[in-house]
């Protein structure tokens, strides 16, 4: 499936798929991430690696891979511009009809890309396709159910790693935009779908990390849900690595906002309000009948007053504090 890229060949026509991999200090896992992408059975893609001024061996590793495979474009930012602008940069550089973000610590099964592209090609009503997700630990082993149940696992050095059960099945395949939108806002925690294969023209009509706040990935999913359906490959072909250095293990909302690229640290409530504003703004921009708009606005209102969600946030803050204290004692 697709065209086979050969080393040393030149190619002026755009690839079908662009994969964007933003990275900062990813030396520990980036080889495995690159290997899994280059091993895809679907080969008509470009791989754009944007190095956010890494201070470890990331640059050296990426240059070696880029010299070995002409599908890789390695670019390096002179300074660290923050995670969200770096995610935006790889999208801006993309030439493909489809786009996929990739993380430097995640792994895809060799058939992942081909099966997602196949679904998108067969159904124009889909704007995004992703597979089921498997949580793995730092060494690539499946996360035990008991660790997910208690909310964390310990790495090889005894450091706590925050984990959570994967989201339940949601109605992303519904023909009704308000149902898809509602399930992004009220039934989605992990946002793994943002790492799916997405129609580039649709993605570029979203906010797509133009603002730097933690939670912008969920806003993108909400905007895409208003445009079309999401497809799901029913097999676990996406392996999400859980380890202490990822953003979900940052111990405070302020640090998370700085990580994302915000000019100043923002608290949890401020970032939640930014997300709510972005959700509300996405509705009038969408091409929807009036009834669908009203139902989407009701979902935003439900998110504002949802006591379960606010309770979950408070518990999350408490869990982070406990894990941070246990890490300090260790």
Secondary structure, DSSP 4 states (H G I P E B T S, - for coil): --PPP-TT----SPPSEEEEEEESS-TTTHHHHHHHHHT-S---EEEEEEE---SSTHHHHHHHHHHH-TTEEEEE-SS---HHHHHHHHHHT--SSEEEEE-TT-EE-TTHHHHHHHHHHH-TTEEEEEEEEEEE-TTSPBPPHHHHHHTEEE-TTS-EEE--PPPPP--TT-S-HHHHHHHHHHH-SS-GGGGSEEEHHHHTTS-TTSS--TTHHHHHHHHHHHH-EEEEEEEEEEEEE--TTSGGG-S-HHHHHHHHT-SS---HHHHHHHHHHHHHHHHHHS---HHHHHHHHHHHHHHHH-HHHHHHHHHHHHHHHHHHHHHHH-
